[in-house]
Amino acid sequence: MIPLAIPNIGQAEAANLQRCVEENFVSTVGAFVTDFEAKVAKLSGTALGAATGSGTQGLHMALRALGVGHGDLVVVPSFTFIASANSISHSGATPWFVDISRHDWTLDPERLSEALRDKTTRTGDGVIHRATGKRVAAIMPVYTLGTPADMDAIGAVAREYGLPVVADAAAAIGVTYKGRPIGQLADLTVYSFNGNKTITSGGGGMIVGREDLVKRARHLTTTARVGRDYDHDEVGFNYRMTNIEAAVGCAQFDRLDEFLAAKKRIRDAYDTAFAGNNEISLFPAPSERGTAYWFSGLVFEGPEPRVVNTLCDRLKELGVEARPFWKPVHRQPPYRDAPAEDLSVTEDLWSRIITLPCSTSLTPEQQATVIAAVRQVLAA
Ligand SMILES: *Cc1c(COP(=O)(O)O)cnc(C)c1O
């Protein structure tokens, strides 16, 4: 079976892990954690990074650092991995779903602006969502497929309403936006190093961005300890990445350029293979912004698009692991009652998508096998 997206682990990772064992630094204190934070922060154009046990924890702590809590609303697209919304729930707040743009699959700044204009009132207590009476506390754009959202436009709306921005950049490491490093586009930006991301630490995440806020987030992730032993100034969390995870992350970081090139090569090969098929449109890669080409796949067009699950079953029989993409969060039981704007792009798009094998270790021969299998299934 040719897998969908698996880690690419080798000798460099093994050597770093061996060092953890020899030096006996395996927990949340260790040189690899601080080194990994420094590497990722520098690449992101920020002074500091705070490494966490997962991307979800990173998003949760970023929201906490900004003071998002019980009774608040956070604007987020429904077209995302459920972790974005879960981080909002973990902080005690509720997601408010706004649609994406068809052009890039990221939060649509015009829909965002309309939602705030039409559904909220500005008071001394902040921006209040009239239907629920809740305070709108932050905006969380998601960098779908590793493509930054239209952050110039979203930043302008955020400033107009005085709202902070936490970017879910889970799969966007290594990307720049109009020549700028992506850690500078939002108040806080969060990466994931889960096993299916471009680089992995086994499991992990990282918060980068405004120095005061990253410091605050790091304080929260390390049990809010102050000064000497066993002094804690608030309810903190035990959410710091371990040295073992960071050892893998550091070795992977040094291979980032190789992996990003592989992701682009894989996307280009699929695009070339399927460009002539008018039943299909290709995954977006807006030319005015960077992208990490995190995932590759196809979008089925037309009034009666292919049933993606059936295609995936047939491909599996041919030895190819293909999968649908994110089922929108507003369709998931825990979020059915969350406030939502018109989500017609999300509703139309999600069931048309099939993701295809795109591990950085995928060989050209394997990819040719995938392409032939897809052609065979589509012709049947
Ligand atoms: C992977 C991912 C996350 C969650 O990261 P974890 O490290 O798995 O907690 C959040 N948002 C998006 C968009 C993701 O793709």
The ligand as a Tripos MOL2 file, in Angstrom:
@<TRIPOS>MOLECULE
LIG
   15    15     1     0     0
SMALL
NO_CHARGES

@<TRIPOS>ATOM
      1 C1         -2.5520   19.1910   12.4420 C.3       1 LIG1
      2 C2         -3.4380   20.3570   12.6240 C.ar      1 LIG1
      3 C3         -3.7360   20.8590   13.9120 C.ar      1 LIG1
      4 C4         -3.4280   20.1510   15.2060 C.3       1 LIG1
      5 O1         -2.1460   19.8690   15.4790 O.3       1 LIG1
      6 P1         -1.8020   18.6760   16.5110 P.3       1 LIG1
      7 O2         -0.3270   18.8210   16.6250 O.co2     1 LIG1
      8 O3         -2.2260   17.3980   15.8420 O.co2     1 LIG1
      9 O4         -2.5110   18.9430   17.7710 O.co2     1 LIG1
     10 C5         -4.4860   22.0310   14.0060 C.ar      1 LIG1
     11 N1         -4.9430   22.6600   12.9230 N.ar      1 LIG1
     12 C6         -4.6960   22.2050   11.6740 C.ar      1 LIG1
     13 C7         -5.2080   22.9870   10.5160 C.3       1 LIG1
     14 C8         -3.9500   21.0360   11.4810 C.ar      1 LIG1
     15 O5         -3.7410   20.5890   10.2390 O.3       1 LIG1
@<TRIPOS>BOND
     1     1     2 1
     2     2     3 ar
     3     2    14 ar
     4     3     4 1
     5     3    10 ar
     6     4     5 1
     7     5     6 1
     8     6     7 2
     9     6     8 1
    10     6     9 1
    11    10    11 ar
    12    11    12 ar
    13    12    13 1
    14    12    14 ar
    15    14    15 1
@<TRIPOS>SUBSTRUCTURE
     1 LIG1         1 GROUP 0 **** ****
